[in-house]
Each structure stands twice: as structure tokens, then as C-alpha cells.
Amino acid sequence: MTNSPGYAYVRIEEKAINLTTAQAIKSVEVCQSLSNMLRDIYLFRFDPLTGNIYILASESIEIVINQNGEMKFV
């Protein structure tokens, strides 16, 4: 912590989480299935802070893939 007159600064260090092999395989499977069903994929995002993959498709399909490669609909 660094102190200046009237101010305090705090440095927050975040540890990035890497994509797992199980997630990579499951995300390709999910995207391929969505594509086979002619569903548009609007968002594909890996969050390095939580380690989750988020996929938004069509009008109401929301999928989260955790680090173990387990998929759930939200």
C-alpha cells in the first residue's frame, strides 16, 4: 500500500486461470452442435478470472462450461 497525502492506493493482483483441455473439447462439441442445428452463436467468451467459458446462441440459449468440461444451461 502506498500512501500519498490524503490518498491510499491498493494494488490488487489477479491470478489468471488458463483454459483446460476438457473445456476446449467441450466448447468445440457445443459449437458444432449449435452449428448443426443452424443456431447463430452470438458470443463465445473465456473468462480468465473465473475459468468459465460462456456461449450465447440463438435467442435464448445460454451455456456455461466449467474447468472440468461440464456444460450447463443457464
N, CA, C and O atoms as a CHARMM CRD file, in Angstrom:
* protein
*
  296
    1    1 MET  N      0.84700  -1.16300   0.00000 PROA 1      0.00000
    2    1 MET  CA     0.00000   0.00000   0.00000 PROA 1      0.00000
    3    1 MET  C      0.89500   1.22900   0.00000 PROA 1      0.00000
    4    1 MET  O      1.84800   1.31400   0.77500 PROA 1      0.00000
    5    2 THR  N      0.58700   2.17200  -0.86400 PROA 2      0.00000
    6    2 THR  CA     1.34200   3.40700  -0.96000 PROA 2      0.00000
    7    2 THR  C      0.47400   4.53700  -0.45100 PROA 2      0.00000
    8    2 THR  O     -0.69700   4.64400  -0.81500 PROA 2      0.00000
    9    3 ASN  N      1.03900   5.36900   0.38100 PROA 3      0.00000
   10    3 ASN  CA     0.27600   6.48700   0.92400 PROA 3      0.00000
   11    3 ASN  C      0.78300   7.79800   0.36600 PROA 3      0.00000
   12    3 ASN  O      1.98400   8.06900   0.37400 PROA 3      0.00000
   13    4 SER  N     -0.13000   8.60100  -0.11300 PROA 4      0.00000
   14    4 SER  CA     0.13100   9.97000  -0.52400 PROA 4      0.00000
   15    4 SER  C     -0.74400  10.83600   0.35000 PROA 4      0.00000
   16    4 SER  O     -1.67700  10.33500   0.97600 PROA 4      0.00000
   17    5 PRO  N     -0.46400  12.12800   0.40800 PROA 5      0.00000
   18    5 PRO  CA    -1.29700  12.98600   1.26300 PROA 5      0.00000
   19    5 PRO  C     -2.78700  12.86500   0.91700 PROA 5      0.00000
   20    5 PRO  O     -3.22100  13.31000  -0.14600 PROA 5      0.00000
   21    6 GLY  N     -3.54900  12.27100   1.80600 PROA 6      0.00000
   22    6 GLY  CA    -4.98200  12.15600   1.62100 PROA 6      0.00000
   23    6 GLY  C     -5.44100  11.00300   0.74100 PROA 6      0.00000
   24    6 GLY  O     -6.64500  10.81900   0.55900 PROA 6      0.00000
   25    7 TYR  N     -4.51400  10.21700   0.18800 PROA 7      0.00000
   26    7 TYR  CA    -4.89000   9.12600  -0.71100 PROA 7      0.00000
   27    7 TYR  C     -4.22900   7.82700  -0.28100 PROA 7      0.00000
   28    7 TYR  O     -3.11200   7.82600   0.23700 PROA 7      0.00000
   29    8 ALA  N     -4.92100   6.73600  -0.49900 PROA 8      0.00000
   30    8 ALA  CA    -4.34900   5.41000  -0.25900 PROA 8      0.00000
   31    8 ALA  C     -4.56200   4.58500  -1.52000 PROA 8      0.00000
   32    8 ALA  O     -5.66800   4.53300  -2.05800 PROA 8      0.00000
   33    9 TYR  N     -3.51200   3.95000  -1.98200 PROA 9      0.00000
   34    9 TYR  CA    -3.59800   3.12500  -3.18000 PROA 9      0.00000
   35    9 TYR  C     -3.37900   1.66900  -2.79500 PROA 9      0.00000
   36    9 TYR  O     -2.48800   1.34500  -2.00900 PROA 9      0.00000
   37   10 VAL  N     -4.19600   0.81100  -3.35300 PROA 10     0.00000
   38   10 VAL  CA    -4.07400  -0.61300  -3.09700 PROA 10     0.00000
   39   10 VAL  C     -3.87600  -1.31200  -4.43700 PROA 10     0.00000
   40   10 VAL  O     -4.63900  -1.08300  -5.37600 PROA 10     0.00000
   41   11 ARG  N     -2.87100  -2.14700  -4.53000 PROA 11     0.00000
   42   11 ARG  CA    -2.63700  -2.91600  -5.75000 PROA 11     0.00000
   43   11 ARG  C     -3.26600  -4.29200  -5.56200 PROA 11     0.00000
   44   11 ARG  O     -2.96200  -5.01800  -4.61600 PROA 11     0.00000
   45   12 ILE  N     -4.14300  -4.61900  -6.48600 PROA 12     0.00000
   46   12 ILE  CA    -4.78800  -5.92600  -6.45900 PROA 12     0.00000
   47   12 ILE  C     -4.20400  -6.74700  -7.59300 PROA 12     0.00000
   48   12 ILE  O     -4.30400  -6.37200  -8.76100 PROA 12     0.00000
   49   13 GLU  N     -3.59900  -7.85900  -7.24300 PROA 13     0.00000
   50   13 GLU  CA    -3.03200  -8.72900  -8.26300 PROA 13     0.00000
   51   13 GLU  C     -3.97200  -9.90100  -8.47100 PROA 13     0.00000
   52   13 GLU  O     -4.33500 -10.60300  -7.52800 PROA 13     0.00000
   53   14 GLU  N     -4.36000 -10.09900  -9.71800 PROA 14     0.00000
   54   14 GLU  CA    -5.26700 -11.17500 -10.05700 PROA 14     0.00000
   55   14 GLU  C     -4.49200 -12.30200 -10.71400 PROA 14     0.00000
   56   14 GLU  O     -3.60600 -12.07400 -11.53800 PROA 14     0.00000
   57   15 LYS  N     -4.83400 -13.49500 -10.34100 PROA 15     0.00000
   58   15 LYS  CA    -4.18900 -14.65700 -10.94100 PROA 15     0.00000
   59   15 LYS  C     -5.06600 -15.15800 -12.08600 PROA 15     0.00000
   60   15 LYS  O     -6.22000 -15.53100 -11.87400 PROA 15     0.00000
   61   16 ALA  N     -4.52200 -15.16300 -13.28200 PROA 16     0.00000
   62   16 ALA  CA    -5.27400 -15.62700 -14.44400 PROA 16     0.00000
   63   16 ALA  C     -5.38700 -17.14900 -14.42000 PROA 16     0.00000
   64   16 ALA  O     -4.45700 -17.85100 -14.02500 PROA 16     0.00000
   65   17 ILE  N     -6.52800 -17.63200 -14.84300 PROA 17     0.00000
   66   17 ILE  CA    -6.78100 -19.06400 -14.93300 PROA 17     0.00000
   67   17 ILE  C     -6.73700 -19.44000 -16.40800 PROA 17     0.00000
   68   17 ILE  O     -7.29700 -18.72900 -17.24200 PROA 17     0.00000
   69   18 ASN  N     -6.09100 -20.52900 -16.73300 PROA 18     0.00000
   70   18 ASN  CA    -5.95800 -20.94800 -18.12000 PROA 18     0.00000
   71   18 ASN  C     -7.06200 -21.91500 -18.52700 PROA 18     0.00000
   72   18 ASN  O     -7.64600 -22.61100 -17.69600 PROA 18     0.00000
   73   19 LEU  N     -7.32300 -21.93800 -19.80700 PROA 19     0.00000
   74   19 LEU  CA    -8.27800 -22.85900 -20.41000 PROA 19     0.00000
   75   19 LEU  C     -7.78700 -24.29800 -20.24100 PROA 19     0.00000
   76   19 LEU  O     -6.59300 -24.56800 -20.37400 PROA 19     0.00000
   77   20 THR  N     -8.70600 -25.21800 -19.94800 PROA 20     0.00000
   78   20 THR  CA    -8.32300 -26.62800 -19.81300 PROA 20     0.00000
   79   20 THR  C     -8.62200 -27.38100 -21.11200 PROA 20     0.00000
   80   20 THR  O     -9.40500 -26.92400 -21.94400 PROA 20     0.00000
   81   21 THR  N     -7.99200 -28.52700 -21.26600 PROA 21     0.00000
   82   21 THR  CA    -8.23100 -29.36600 -22.44300 PROA 21     0.00000
   83   21 THR  C     -9.68500 -29.82100 -22.49300 PROA 21     0.00000
   84   21 THR  O    -10.29600 -29.84400 -23.56100 PROA 21     0.00000
   85   22 ALA  N    -10.23600 -30.18100 -21.34000 PROA 22     0.00000
   86   22 ALA  CA   -11.63800 -30.62200 -21.28100 PROA 22     0.00000
   87   22 ALA  C    -12.58000 -29.51300 -21.74700 PROA 22     0.00000
   88   22 ALA  O    -13.55300 -29.77700 -22.45500 PROA 22     0.00000
   89   23 GLN  N    -12.29200 -28.27800 -21.35200 PROA 23     0.00000
   90   23 GLN  CA   -13.10800 -27.14600 -21.79200 PROA 23     0.00000
   91   23 GLN  C    -12.99600 -26.93200 -23.29500 PROA 23     0.00000
   92   23 GLN  O    -13.99600 -26.68700 -23.97100 PROA 23     0.00000
   93   24 ALA  N    -11.79000 -27.02500 -23.80800 PROA 24     0.00000
   94   24 ALA  CA   -11.57100 -26.81300 -25.24100 PROA 24     0.00000
   95   24 ALA  C    -12.35800 -27.83300 -26.05800 PROA 24     0.00000
   96   24 ALA  O    -13.01900 -27.47700 -27.03300 PROA 24     0.00000
   97   25 ILE  N    -12.28500 -29.08900 -25.66000 PROA 25     0.00000
   98   25 ILE  CA   -13.00200 -30.14700 -26.38500 PROA 25     0.00000
   99   25 ILE  C    -14.51200 -29.94000 -26.29000 PROA 25     0.00000
  100   25 ILE  O    -15.21500 -30.01800 -27.29800 PROA 25     0.00000
  101   26 LYS  N    -15.00900 -29.67800 -25.08400 PROA 26     0.00000
  102   26 LYS  CA   -16.45400 -29.49700 -24.89600 PROA 26     0.00000
  103   26 LYS  C    -16.96100 -28.27100 -25.64900 PROA 26     0.00000
  104   26 LYS  O    -18.05700 -28.31000 -26.20900 PROA 26     0.00000
  105   27 SER  N    -16.19500 -27.19100 -25.67700 PROA 27     0.00000
  106   27 SER  CA   -16.65000 -25.98800 -26.37600 PROA 27     0.00000
  107   27 SER  C    -16.75000 -26.22000 -27.88100 PROA 27     0.00000
  108   27 SER  O    -17.66400 -25.70500 -28.52500 PROA 27     0.00000
  109   28 VAL  N    -15.82100 -26.98800 -28.44900 PROA 28     0.00000
  110   28 VAL  CA   -15.90500 -27.32800 -29.87500 PROA 28     0.00000
  111   28 VAL  C    -17.13200 -28.20300 -30.12400 PROA 28     0.00000
  112   28 VAL  O    -17.84700 -27.99600 -31.10500 PROA 28     0.00000
  113   29 GLU  N    -17.38200 -29.17400 -29.25000 PROA 29     0.00000
  114   29 GLU  CA   -18.56200 -30.03300 -29.39500 PROA 29     0.00000
  115   29 GLU  C    -19.85300 -29.21900 -29.33800 PROA 29     0.00000
  116   29 GLU  O    -20.76100 -29.42800 -30.14300 PROA 29     0.00000
  117   30 VAL  N    -19.93000 -28.29500 -28.38600 PROA 30     0.00000
  118   30 VAL  CA   -21.13100 -27.47000 -28.22800 PROA 30     0.00000
  119   30 VAL  C    -21.33000 -26.57700 -29.45100 PROA 30     0.00000
  120   30 VAL  O    -22.43600 -26.49200 -29.98500 PROA 30     0.00000
  121   31 CYS  N    -20.27000 -25.91500 -29.89100 PROA 31     0.00000
  122   31 CYS  CA   -20.38100 -25.02900 -31.05400 PROA 31     0.00000
  123   31 CYS  C    -20.73500 -25.81400 -32.31200 PROA 31     0.00000
  124   31 CYS  O    -21.50200 -25.33200 -33.14500 PROA 31     0.00000
  125   32 GLN  N    -20.18700 -27.01200 -32.45700 PROA 32     0.00000
  126   32 GLN  CA   -20.52800 -27.85000 -33.61100 PROA 32     0.00000
  127   32 GLN  C    -21.99600 -28.25800 -33.56300 PROA 32     0.00000
  128   32 GLN  O    -22.67400 -28.24800 -34.59100 PROA 32     0.00000
  129   33 SER  N    -22.48900 -28.61400 -32.39000 PROA 33     0.00000
  130   33 SER  CA   -23.90200 -28.98100 -32.24900 PROA 33     0.00000
  131   33 SER  C    -24.81500 -27.80200 -32.56800 PROA 33     0.00000
  132   33 SER  O    -25.82500 -27.95800 -33.25400 PROA 33     0.00000
  133   34 LEU  N    -24.45600 -26.63100 -32.07000 PROA 34     0.00000
  134   34 LEU  CA   -25.24700 -25.43600 -32.36800 PROA 34     0.00000
  135   34 LEU  C    -25.25300 -25.14500 -33.86200 PROA 34     0.00000
  136   34 LEU  O    -26.28600 -24.79700 -34.43400 PROA 34     0.00000
  137   35 SER  N    -24.10800 -25.29000 -34.47900 PROA 35     0.00000
  138   35 SER  CA   -23.99400 -25.07100 -35.91900 PROA 35     0.00000
  139   35 SER  C    -24.82500 -26.08700 -36.70300 PROA 35     0.00000
  140   35 SER  O    -25.48400 -25.72900 -37.67900 PROA 35     0.00000
  141   36 ASN  N    -24.79500 -27.34200 -36.28100 PROA 36     0.00000
  142   36 ASN  CA   -25.59300 -28.38000 -36.94200 PROA 36     0.00000
  143   36 ASN  C    -27.08800 -28.09600 -36.84800 PROA 36     0.00000
  144   36 ASN  O    -27.85700 -28.46900 -37.73500 PROA 36     0.00000
  145   37 MET  N    -27.49700 -27.42800 -35.75800 PROA 37     0.00000
  146   37 MET  CA   -28.90500 -27.06900 -35.57900 PROA 37     0.00000
  147   37 MET  C    -29.22600 -25.71000 -36.20200 PROA 37     0.00000
  148   37 MET  O    -30.32000 -25.17600 -36.01800 PROA 37     0.00000
  149   38 LEU  N    -28.25600 -25.15500 -36.94300 PROA 38     0.00000
  150   38 LEU  CA   -28.40500 -23.86000 -37.60900 PROA 38     0.00000
  151   38 LEU  C    -28.71200 -22.73600 -36.62500 PROA 38     0.00000
  152   38 LEU  O    -29.53200 -21.86100 -36.90600 PROA 38     0.00000
  153   39 ARG  N    -28.05300 -22.76700 -35.47900 PROA 39     0.00000
  154   39 ARG  CA   -28.20300 -21.72500 -34.45500 PROA 39     0.00000
  155   39 ARG  C    -27.04300 -20.74200 -34.56200 PROA 39     0.00000
  156   39 ARG  O    -25.88600 -21.14400 -34.68700 PROA 39     0.00000
  157   40 ASP  N    -27.36100 -19.46100 -34.51000 PROA 40     0.00000
  158   40 ASP  CA   -26.31800 -18.43600 -34.52100 PROA 40     0.00000
  159   40 ASP  C    -25.62400 -18.39800 -33.16900 PROA 40     0.00000
  160   40 ASP  O    -26.27700 -18.49900 -32.13000 PROA 40     0.00000
  161   41 ILE  N    -24.31000 -18.25200 -33.17800 PROA 41     0.00000
  162   41 ILE  CA   -23.53700 -18.09000 -31.94900 PROA 41     0.00000
  163   41 ILE  C    -23.17600 -16.61600 -31.85400 PROA 41     0.00000
  164   41 ILE  O    -22.40500 -16.10200 -32.66500 PROA 41     0.00000
  165   42 TYR  N    -23.74200 -15.93700 -30.85400 PROA 42     0.00000
  166   42 TYR  CA   -23.54200 -14.50300 -30.70900 PROA 42     0.00000
  167   42 TYR  C    -22.32000 -14.15700 -29.87400 PROA 42     0.00000
  168   42 TYR  O    -21.66800 -13.14100 -30.11200 PROA 42     0.00000
  169   43 LEU  N    -22.01300 -14.99300 -28.90400 PROA 43     0.00000
  170   43 LEU  CA   -20.90000 -14.68600 -28.00300 PROA 43     0.00000
  171   43 LEU  C    -20.20900 -15.97400 -27.58300 PROA 43     0.00000
  172   43 LEU  O    -20.85500 -16.95300 -27.20900 PROA 43     0.00000
  173   44 PHE  N    -18.89700 -15.95400 -27.65300 PROA 44     0.00000
  174   44 PHE  CA   -18.06500 -17.03800 -27.12800 PROA 44     0.00000
  175   44 PHE  C    -16.98700 -16.34500 -26.31700 PROA 44     0.00000
  176   44 PHE  O    -16.17600 -15.60400 -26.87400 PROA 44     0.00000
  177   45 ARG  N    -16.96100 -16.57300 -25.00300 PROA 45     0.00000
  178   45 ARG  CA   -16.03000 -15.83700 -24.14900 PROA 45     0.00000
  179   45 ARG  C    -15.43400 -16.74300 -23.10100 PROA 45     0.00000
  180   45 ARG  O    -16.14500 -17.48400 -22.42100 PROA 45     0.00000
  181   46 PHE  N    -14.11600 -16.67900 -22.97600 PROA 46     0.00000
  182   46 PHE  CA   -13.41600 -17.34600 -21.87700 PROA 46     0.00000
  183   46 PHE  C    -13.08300 -16.28700 -20.84600 PROA 46     0.00000
  184   46 PHE  O    -12.41500 -15.30100 -21.15900 PROA 46     0.00000
  185   47 ASP  N    -13.54200 -16.47900 -19.62100 PROA 47     0.00000
  186   47 ASP  CA   -13.26600 -15.53700 -18.54400 PROA 47     0.00000
  187   47 ASP  C    -12.05600 -16.03100 -17.75500 PROA 47     0.00000
  188   47 ASP  O    -12.15800 -17.03200 -17.04600 PROA 47     0.00000
  189   48 PRO  N    -10.91000 -15.35000 -17.86200 PROA 48     0.00000
  190   48 PRO  CA    -9.70400 -15.81700 -17.18000 PROA 48     0.00000
  191   48 PRO  C     -9.76300 -15.67900 -15.65600 PROA 48     0.00000
  192   48 PRO  O     -8.93000 -16.25900 -14.95900 PROA 48     0.00000
  193   49 LEU  N    -10.71800 -14.93300 -15.13400 PROA 49     0.00000
  194   49 LEU  CA   -10.82800 -14.78600 -13.68000 PROA 49     0.00000
  195   49 LEU  C    -11.61200 -15.93300 -13.04700 PROA 49     0.00000
  196   49 LEU  O    -11.27200 -16.39100 -11.95600 PROA 49     0.00000
  197   50 THR  N    -12.65700 -16.39500 -13.72500 PROA 50     0.00000
  198   50 THR  CA   -13.45500 -17.49800 -13.18100 PROA 50     0.00000
  199   50 THR  C    -13.07400 -18.83800 -13.79100 PROA 50     0.00000
  200   50 THR  O    -13.32100 -19.88600 -13.19300 PROA 50     0.00000
  201   51 GLY  N    -12.47200 -18.81100 -14.98200 PROA 51     0.00000
  202   51 GLY  CA   -12.10700 -20.03800 -15.66900 PROA 51     0.00000
  203   51 GLY  C    -13.25500 -20.66200 -16.43900 PROA 51     0.00000
  204   51 GLY  O    -13.14300 -21.79800 -16.90100 PROA 51     0.00000
  205   52 ASN  N    -14.35800 -19.93900 -16.58700 PROA 52     0.00000
  206   52 ASN  CA   -15.52400 -20.45600 -17.29800 PROA 52     0.00000
  207   52 ASN  C    -15.55900 -19.96700 -18.74000 PROA 52     0.00000
  208   52 ASN  O    -15.03600 -18.90000 -19.06200 PROA 52     0.00000
  209   53 ILE  N    -16.18200 -20.76600 -19.59900 PROA 53     0.00000
  210   53 ILE  CA   -16.47200 -20.36400 -20.97000 PROA 53     0.00000
  211   53 ILE  C    -17.96200 -20.05900 -21.03300 PROA 53     0.00000
  212   53 ILE  O    -18.78600 -20.82400 -20.53100 PROA 53     0.00000
  213   54 TYR  N    -18.30000 -18.93000 -21.65500 PROA 54     0.00000
  214   54 TYR  CA   -19.68900 -18.52300 -21.82600 PROA 54     0.00000
  215   54 TYR  C    -20.02100 -18.52600 -23.30800 PROA 54     0.00000
  216   54 TYR  O    -19.27400 -17.98000 -24.12100 PROA 54     0.00000
  217   55 ILE  N    -21.14600 -19.14200 -23.65800 PROA 55     0.00000
  218   55 ILE  CA   -21.60600 -19.17700 -25.03600 PROA 55     0.00000
  219   55 ILE  C    -23.06000 -18.71200 -25.05300 PROA 55     0.00000
  220   55 ILE  O    -23.91300 -19.26700 -24.36000 PROA 55     0.00000
  221   56 LEU  N    -23.32700 -17.68300 -25.86000 PROA 56     0.00000
  222   56 LEU  CA   -24.69000 -17.21600 -26.07200 PROA 56     0.00000
  223   56 LEU  C    -25.05100 -17.51300 -27.51400 PROA 56     0.00000
  224   56 LEU  O    -24.32500 -17.13400 -28.43300 PROA 56     0.00000
  225   57 ALA  N    -26.17000 -18.18900 -27.71200 PROA 57     0.00000
  226   57 ALA  CA   -26.56900 -18.57700 -29.06200 PROA 57     0.00000
  227   57 ALA  C    -28.06800 -18.38700 -29.23600 PROA 57     0.00000
  228   57 ALA  O    -28.83500 -18.39900 -28.27300 PROA 57     0.00000
  229   58 SER  N    -28.46200 -18.21100 -30.49200 PROA 58     0.00000
  230   58 SER  CA   -29.86400 -18.01700 -30.85400 PROA 58     0.00000
  231   58 SER  C    -30.47800 -16.92500 -29.99400 PROA 58     0.00000
  232   58 SER  O    -29.81500 -15.96000 -29.61400 PROA 58     0.00000
  233   59 GLU  N    -31.74800 -17.09600 -29.69900 PROA 59     0.00000
  234   59 GLU  CA   -32.44500 -16.06400 -28.94100 PROA 59     0.00000
  235   59 GLU  C    -32.44200 -16.32700 -27.44400 PROA 59     0.00000
  236   59 GLU  O    -32.60100 -15.40000 -26.65000 PROA 59     0.00000
  237   60 SER  N    -32.26100 -17.58300 -27.05300 PROA 60     0.00000
  238   60 SER  CA   -32.40400 -17.87500 -25.62400 PROA 60     0.00000
  239   60 SER  C    -31.47800 -18.97500 -25.11200 PROA 60     0.00000
  240   60 SER  O    -31.72000 -19.52500 -24.03700 PROA 60     0.00000
  241   61 ILE  N    -30.43500 -19.30600 -25.85100 PROA 61     0.00000
  242   61 ILE  CA   -29.53600 -20.37000 -25.40400 PROA 61     0.00000
  243   61 ILE  C    -28.32200 -19.74900 -24.72000 PROA 61     0.00000
  244   61 ILE  O    -27.55500 -19.01500 -25.34300 PROA 61     0.00000
  245   62 GLU  N    -28.15800 -20.04800 -23.44300 PROA 62     0.00000
  246   62 GLU  CA   -27.01600 -19.57300 -22.66600 PROA 62     0.00000
  247   62 GLU  C    -26.33900 -20.78600 -22.04600 PROA 62     0.00000
  248   62 GLU  O    -26.96500 -21.54700 -21.30900 PROA 62     0.00000
  249   63 ILE  N    -25.05300 -20.96200 -22.34800 PROA 63     0.00000
  250   63 ILE  CA   -24.32400 -22.14400 -21.89200 PROA 63     0.00000
  251   63 ILE  C    -23.06000 -21.71200 -21.16200 PROA 63     0.00000
  252   63 ILE  O    -22.35900 -20.79900 -21.59800 PROA 63     0.00000
  253   64 VAL  N    -22.77700 -22.37800 -20.04800 PROA 64     0.00000
  254   64 VAL  CA   -21.53600 -22.16400 -19.30800 PROA 64     0.00000
  255   64 VAL  C    -20.80100 -23.49800 -19.26200 PROA 64     0.00000
  256   64 VAL  O    -21.39000 -24.53500 -18.95400 PROA 64     0.00000
  257   65 ILE  N    -19.50100 -23.45900 -19.57500 PROA 65     0.00000
  258   65 ILE  CA   -18.66600 -24.66000 -19.49900 PROA 65     0.00000
  259   65 ILE  C    -17.60700 -24.41000 -18.43400 PROA 65     0.00000
  260   65 ILE  O    -16.80000 -23.48900 -18.55800 PROA 65     0.00000
  261   66 ASN  N    -17.61100 -25.23500 -17.38300 PROA 66     0.00000
  262   66 ASN  CA   -16.64100 -25.04200 -16.30100 PROA 66     0.00000
  263   66 ASN  C    -15.30000 -25.68900 -16.64900 PROA 66     0.00000
  264   66 ASN  O    -15.13900 -26.25200 -17.73200 PROA 66     0.00000
  265   67 GLN  N    -14.35000 -25.60800 -15.73600 PROA 67     0.00000
  266   67 GLN  CA   -12.99700 -26.11000 -15.99400 PROA 67     0.00000
  267   67 GLN  C    -12.93000 -27.62500 -16.15300 PROA 67     0.00000
  268   67 GLN  O    -11.97800 -28.14100 -16.73900 PROA 67     0.00000
  269   68 ASN  N    -13.92200 -28.34100 -15.64100 PROA 68     0.00000
  270   68 ASN  CA   -13.95400 -29.79900 -15.78700 PROA 68     0.00000
  271   68 ASN  C    -14.55700 -30.22300 -17.11900 PROA 68     0.00000
  272   68 ASN  O    -14.62900 -31.41400 -17.42100 PROA 68     0.00000
  273   69 GLY  N    -14.99200 -29.24500 -17.91700 PROA 69     0.00000
  274   69 GLY  CA   -15.61400 -29.55700 -19.19600 PROA 69     0.00000
  275   69 GLY  C    -17.09000 -29.87400 -19.07600 PROA 69     0.00000
  276   69 GLY  O    -17.70400 -30.37300 -20.01900 PROA 69     0.00000
  277   70 GLU  N    -17.66500 -29.58400 -17.90800 PROA 70     0.00000
  278   70 GLU  CA   -19.09000 -29.83400 -17.69500 PROA 70     0.00000
  279   70 GLU  C    -19.88900 -28.63600 -18.18600 PROA 70     0.00000
  280   70 GLU  O    -19.56200 -27.48800 -17.88600 PROA 70     0.00000
  281   71 MET  N    -20.93900 -28.91900 -18.94300 PROA 71     0.00000
  282   71 MET  CA   -21.75100 -27.88200 -19.54200 PROA 71     0.00000
  283   71 MET  C    -23.06600 -27.76000 -18.79400 PROA 71     0.00000
  284   71 MET  O    -23.64600 -28.76100 -18.37500 PROA 71     0.00000
  285   72 LYS  N    -23.53700 -26.52500 -18.62700 PROA 72     0.00000
  286   72 LYS  CA   -24.87300 -26.34200 -18.06600 PROA 72     0.00000
  287   72 LYS  C    -25.55400 -25.18600 -18.78200 PROA 72     0.00000
  288   72 LYS  O    -24.91600 -24.21300 -19.18400 PROA 72     0.00000
  289   73 PHE  N    -26.86700 -25.31900 -18.92900 PROA 73     0.00000
  290   73 PHE  CA   -27.67600 -24.25400 -19.49800 PROA 73     0.00000
  291   73 PHE  C    -28.04800 -23.29900 -18.37500 PROA 73     0.00000
  292   73 PHE  O    -28.38000 -23.72000 -17.26700 PROA 73     0.00000
  293   74 VAL  N    -27.98900 -22.02400 -18.67400 PROA 74     0.00000
  294   74 VAL  CA   -28.29400 -21.01600 -17.65600 PROA 74     0.00000
  295   74 VAL  C    -29.63700 -20.39800 -17.95600 PROA 74     0.00000
  296   74 VAL  O    -30.09100 -19.52000 -17.22100 PROA 74     0.00000
